Amino acid sequence: MFLNRKNVNVYLFDVDGTLLIDGVIPDSAKEVISELREEGNMVMLATGRSQGQLKEVTDQVKVDGFIQNNGAYAILGKDILFESPINPEVIWKLHNDGLNLGVLTKDRYVRFLNTNKAFKKFAESLKIEEPKKADTSVIDRDKIYSLTIASTNLEAEVNPKKYPELRFIKVSDYGYDIVAKGTTKASAFAAIKAKYPQGHIIAFGDNLNDLEMLDEADLSVCMAGAPDACKKASSFVTRAAEADGIEFAVNNFIKRVLD
């Protein structure tokens, strides 16, 4: 790919609800992404997942990089653009408080407690697999970039104010995604702009963990059915993903604006 060109546009696609529907990327979206890359653009997945959770996506479509762990780790080609691991002491505090904690390195998603109703409800609500069981040595051994907390009574069991070092993102009625305070999917934008100063950042999303990315991108597309806050932050609201929403936005908005 054309990694040294300064005028490359960088397309960011949220995964769940935007690109991936029930484990499948619509053919129209695959074709659009292939065309964008053939034209010399960069395509990145922008997701709360770790890379280890993305095989079902990367088996269907080729991309150039990842803004993953809700923005806490970003890589384009071989270049790490941004990373913001969580302080292990804070993770221990959450664990010792007895919460249903999942931890994500750049390529793994694991939990410490046995699977239970809370984990199942959280995973089902996001249509992801439950995390695998691991021991707590991962906290001190590996860089932890993001966390999840699962609960069947979220507001009653979890008090984000107890953890001022963290940013809590409610992604379901059954849980939060968590990153270090100040970290968002837009955290890598400065590095992307430095790499391609004459290009545009173009973002697609559908949920509240996409909000900053949609607001700060040069052009942004929100999927139909997204929260009102995401729609207000976006340049364009497209059709639902399963109704060829990505193709519709690229052909009827993005290309017209850029041309």
N, C-alpha and C positions, 0 to 999 in steps of 0.2 A: 504494500500500500504506500501512499504518498506521504510518509511520516514527516518529511522535512518541509512541506509546503506550508506557507504562513497563512494562506487564505482558505484552509480546509474548514468546512462546517462540521460541527460535532453534534450528532443526534443522540439524545438520551431517552431511553425507553424504560419506564417503569415496567415491572414484570406482571405481577398478579393484578388482574382486572383491566390491564391496559394492553399488554402484549399476549398474555397467556390466559386462556379461558378453559377451565376444566382440563388442564394439562396439554392443551393444543393451541398452537399459534395459527390463526387463520391464514389460508394460502395467500390471500391478498397482502397481508402484512409481510409474509416471507418474501414475496416478490418485490415489494417496495424497498425493504431493507437491502436485498441483493442489488437492486438498481442504485440505491444511494451509495453503496460501497463501490460499485463499478464506476460511478461518477467521481470517485476520489474522496468522498466524505468519510468521516469516522463514525462508527456506530457503537454506542456503549449501552449496556444494561444498567439501569439505575434502580436499585432494589434494596429491600431490607434483608434479603437473604445473604448467606455466605456463598462462596463459589461452589462449595460442595453440594449445595442445594439447587444448583442451576443446570445440572446435566440435562434435565428434560427440556430445557430451553436451548442450550448450546448444541444439542443433538438435532434440533430443528432449524437453527439459523446460525450463521457465522457472525461474530461480532469482533470488535477491535479492542474492547476493554470493558471495565466494570467500575461503576460507582456502587459499592455494595455496603452491607452492614449499615444501611440508612445513612450513608455518606462518610462513615468512619474509616473506610479504606477505599482508595480509588487507584486503579492501575490502567494505563493505556499503552498497549504494546508491552514493552518490558519496563516502562517507566512508572514508578510509583509516584502518583501525583499528590496524594494526601493520605495521612494516617493519623488517627486519634484514638489510641487504645484507652480503655477505662482503667483507672487506678485499682490494682488488686485489693487494696484495703477496703474499698467501697463494695466490691463484689463479695468479699467475706462478710461484710456487715449485712448485706441483703440475704446472703445464705444463712447466716446465724439468726436472722429474724424469722426463719422458717418459711420463706416464700417459695412458691413453685417456680424456681429459677431455671431458665435455659441460657446457656452462654454460647456465643458465636465467635470463633476465631475467623481468620480470613477464609478458611475452607471447611470448618466443621460447625455443627450445631448439636450440642449435647446438654444433658440435664443431670442433676445429682440425686434428686428424689425419685422414688418409684413412680411409674406412670399412674395417673389417677384421673378422676372426672374432670378436674380443671385443665390438665394437659390435653385431654381428648376434646373438650369443648373448644379450647383455643385453637387447636390444630384444625378441627372441622370448620370453624368459622372462617379461617383463612385458606382452607383447602390445601394445607401443607402436611407433610409427614410430621409425626411427633418426634422430638429429639431423641437420640440414642442415649442410653445410660453410660455415664463415665464417673470416675472418681474426682474428688476435688483438687487433686494435684495439678489439674489443668490451669487452675486460677493463678498459681505462682510460676508455672512452667511456660505457658504460652501467652501471647498477646491476645487479650479479649477485646474485641472491637465493639461488640454490641451484646445486648441481653434481651430476654423476654421474661415477662412475669405473667403467669396464667392464674386466673381466679374465676370461680363461679359467682363471686360476690365482690366485684372489683373495688368499688368505692369504699366498701366497709373494711376490706382486708388490706388495701394498699394505700399508703399515704405518701405521695411523692414529695411532700414538704420535708420529710425526714431525711431526704437525700439531695441536698442542694447542689451536689457535684454532678448531678445527672439530669438529662432531659428525657422526660417520659412522653411517649407518643401513643395515644390510645388508638389502636388499630382494629379493635374488636370489642364487643361487649364483654369479652372474656379475657382481655389481656392488653398489655402494653409492650411496645418495642422501646428499648432504652439505649441511649448513647451518652457519651460525655457531653456535659453542658456546652452549648454553642455549636454543636456538630449537626449539620443537615446535609441533605443530598446536594446542596449548592456549595458545600465547603471546598470542593475541588475546582470551582469555577475560575479562581484566580490563576491556578496552574494551567488550566486549559487555555485561558486567554493568553497567558505568557507563551504557550507553545504555538498557538495559532492566532496571532494578534489581529489578523484581518478577516478571520472567519466568524461565524455566528454559532452560538449555543442554542440548540432547538430541543425543547423538552416536552415529553408526553407523560401524563400521569392521571391518576384517578382517585387519590386518597390523601388524607391529611399529612402523611409523611412525605408527600410530594409537594407540599404547599410552597416552601421556600424555593425549591427548584423551579416550579412554575412561575413564581413571582420574579425571580432574578434572571431567568433565561432571556435571551434576546427575543426569541419567539417561543410561545408555549401553547400546548394543546391539551385540553381537558376532555376526558371521555364523558359521554352522556351518562347521567346517573351519579356523577361524583357529587360530593358535598358542595354546597353553595360557595363556601370559602375558596375552594379550588377553582370553581368557575370564575369567580371574581378576580382571581389572581392570574388568569390565563388570557392569552391573546385570542383564543378561538376555542369554541366548544364543538366537538365533533360528534359523530354517531357513536353508538355502543361498539365495543371491540368486535363482538360477534356479527355486527352489521357492517363490517369493513370500515370501521371508524378511522383506523390509521391511514389506509389508502385514501379515503375521502379527504382527510385533513391535508395530507401531503399534496395531493393533486389539485385541491380546490382552495387551499389557503397558503401553505408553505411555498410551493413553487411560484404561485402568483406574486407573493410578496417579494421573494428573492429575485425573481426575474424583473 
